[in-house]
């Protein structure tokens, strides 16, 4: 059995914690697994290096940033190998280059193109625990590249895929994926299983355990992820392909909340071809991030258009809208809304899931300002002051605490 | 004109200091030089990483130490490149591998075997200031190696040699090579010039500006070194091949002092073949470092043998000597002696240089316990309490303050 384990910055955020990780790795080894361990930089280290670079430049060159930032993971990899060797285990630390991780040319946000597993396989057959510096690779020209925030997760998933590992265990300070944020709903339950698709929706809605790129890659390569805590012995959450039976049983897997939302509603927009494109191009030019977009069917030659932006971008959005004065009747802004979403693959095959949400919120006097749905998600924009209440109401109505 | 500049740990020991270095580099650039800059890790960084490793193991694996320790220089190289780019200069940071530095397989104390200058030359012709992470290379298997203490000096000299640079400027917090330690003799003068041979003697006698491996390599490759301070505009000291004229002029270049010496004198050693070898083999077995060795011509079938060891190794030396009880009449130890040395290529061709030293010390009531000479050096063991006085007396008698 070959397992890839990835330990995040908090899990290796100090020498004692690295020792704790070494003990966990040793235990897995003693239980008989071949192991490839991917490590992040010690927590705080990457930010420290970014601060260093920003001392000199607000916009430091990305190529040099990659040489700078890739050093943190090398330190952790070497230290963990040394700790394991001292415990009597054969271990070898590999840089991204030595682990055969080849990326494209995009500095600071490179994509993994191929993994040459020769060195990895030979170290594994020599009986070594292989420790890989996460977050980094080299491109075809031998330049050092990094994979962007959350890049060590990507390294781990890609290695698990290339090595056809039995599982990819992602360790952090959270012991799995929850039905919702336990700080909002103390009855939130840890999920034993969640499908890639649901995880993708939850991640894009702010669940911080795993980022979308890693989940997408895992889905593509068929890598089974287990999200676990390095500070407990709890089982964690398996993230994998959804199975038929599960779909029947679970309608809704989780409730997500994003409070950093502001709403823009445009009424009476001239319904001429390309008007929406014009509006959103202009917003993009100003680097305003659009989240939800809804458009009603037009009537009387005009249409209604609504979208949400991060709260600190609403003023810029207002400025853009003013330039469209002649194209719309009125614009309405709400700077304190929240997006609450229900996610579940079960929705695909069950009607009425969304209706349950709408009526539960209505019963509690919560008005829904915008709705957007996908096959496995329903997102609703509501007044921000009702955000936590809405999460608890929905958590209960779908019996997620059971 | 192509110049290699190397900045040591103190010179880059903080963000402001790196900025200061960037300004110096920019100035050299604006004066028209092509530049290859070699940097050390920020001061304290390498020791911090060693402490980290020692938390896990007293004897960490050297291969992993190299991955660990090589990270510090990468950070400095990236930051300096970013600082220069912000000042409007084209600059590129290269790791040891990217700079083409190929070493042998000895981890933590590798020797540079070859330098492939293709990338360096192409970056230079593209108009870039090239910043190289010092102290590191890779071996033929792609393993990361480091060059040992003072390794960044070695990187700089080797690069200067491979690129046929016009000079290799070594920047530290000292502005050159002095006739003796200015803390002992305030009249000590900075030398404008010193030969490789003299520098080798001075370095082995404790002058810390340059280590012997770098000077040896510079001599071998004919690299002109200039030792300078990064904190002043002073001219520094040129270290190069000695020239005829200089030899005539300067008898003695400097006075060196080593106070960490203890003397062992053996009287009436049985003069049988191999006895000296036996004694020194046994000392070597106990890892005792021998510095000076002198042996008098034998008389009456016995000989007198003397040597010095570091003061903290004298007890171990005594133990070894006890095992030779039957081979010698008496052993005499002095745990507080000092070695004072005069160094100068001029001695080669001038007799009487040593005699001047002996009589000057005698005039001041300083007894010489042992003497050892080479072509360009005379070392004398004296009572430690006279050490500083001896340095000043010799400094004056050779008119080094003139």
Interface residues (C-beta under 8 A of the other chain):
Chain A: X15 X18 X19 X22 X49 X52 X53 X55 X56 X57 X60 X61 X63 X64 X65 X67 X68 X70 X71 X72 X74 X75 X77 X78 X79 X81 X82 X83 X85 X86 X92 X93 X95 X97 X98 X133 X142 X143 X144
Chain B: X15 X18 X19 X22 X49 X52 X53 X55 X56 X57 X60 X61 X63 X64 X65 X67 X68 X70 X71 X72 X74 X75 X77 X78 X79 X81 X82 X83 X85 X86 X92 X93 X95 X97 X98 X133 X142 X143 X144
